[in-house]
Amino acid sequence: TVDTIGELQMVQPAEYWFLMGSDMLANFPEWRNPQRILRLCRIGVVPRPPLTALDVEARVPLEFHERFDVLPMAPEETSSTEVRNAIRTGRLRPDAVPRPVLEYIKKHRLYPAA
């Protein structure tokens, strides 16, 4: 993540956002160079049930508060990990991702079968 966002900033400087589900938030401080990620972009966290926006805000480490935003959205039960696994096993629900996204994934062989 830090390398990708760093490359994006070099090629096309802008205010980037990194979006994640609240399930990923707990491990964010352990990611490679989270402080640099926060210097390069803002983090948008989408509450994933059973967590609420208040739960998410309470879980953001204090040193990261200035660069995190909770993005209230309709609950999405499916995680990116589940989508990747479903693609790899050929069990992806037709409504799991938009058709153009699925076509891109297939064209670039992003998640090959195991």
N, C-alpha and C positions, 0 to 999 in steps of 0.2 A: 504493500500500500504506500509506504513512504517513498519508495523509488518511483512508482507510477505517478504519484502526485507531484513529486519533484521534477520529473520529466515533463509533465504537462505544464508546470509553471515556467520551465525554461523555454519550451516551444511556443506556448501561448499563455503569457501571463494573464491571470484573471482571478476573480474571487471564486474559487471552487468550493463545492460542498461535497462532503463524503457522507452518504446516508447509510445508516445501519439500524437494524432492529435492536430493541432493548436487550435481547438475549446476548448480543455481542458486547454490550457495554461493560459487563462485569470484567471481561478480560482486556479491555482497552489499555489500561496502564501497563500491561505485560507485553503489548505489541512492540515490535522493533521501532524504537525512536518515536514514541507517542508525542513527545514535546514538539518534534519537527513537523509531524503531521498537523498538529494544531497551529503551527506557524504558517503552514502552507495552505490550509483550508479551514472552513468551519465544519463542524460535525452536526448533522441532523439525526436525531434519534427518534425512531418511531416506536411508541409503546406497543409491545406485543403481549396479548393476554397471557397470563392474568394480570400483568402489570398495568398500571395507569400512568398518566402523565406525571402525577405527583410522586409516584414510586420512582419513576425514571429520574426526575429532578433530584430526589433524595440520594440516588446512587451515583450521580456524577461526582467524581472527586473534586474537592474544592479548588484545587489548582487548575482545573480544566473548565470551570464554570463560564468564564468569559467567552469561550469558543464553542460551547455546546448549545444547541437549541432543541427543544422537544417539539416534534412535528405531529400534532394530533391528526390522525387519519382514521378512516374506517379500519377496524381490525382485519389483519391479514394473517390467516392461520398458517400459511405455507412459508417456510423459511427458504433462503437461497440454497442452503445445504440440502434440503429435501428436494428442491428442483434439480440440482446437479445430480443427486443420486437417482432420481426418477429418470432423468435423461440417460444416464449411464446404463440403467437396467431396462430401458425401453418401456417404462411404466408411467410416463408423464401424462397427466390429465390434460385434455385438450384446452381447458380454460386456465391452466396454471400460469402460462406466460403469453403475452401478445404474439400473434403469428410472426410479425417482422423480427421479433427478438429470437424466437425459435429458429427462424430461417438463418439468422446471423450465426447463432450458436452452431447449427449444423454445418453451414458453409465453412466456418473457420475451425471446425472440429474442436470446440472448446472443452467438451467433456466427453472424451472417447469412452466407449464401453470397456468395462474392466475385463 
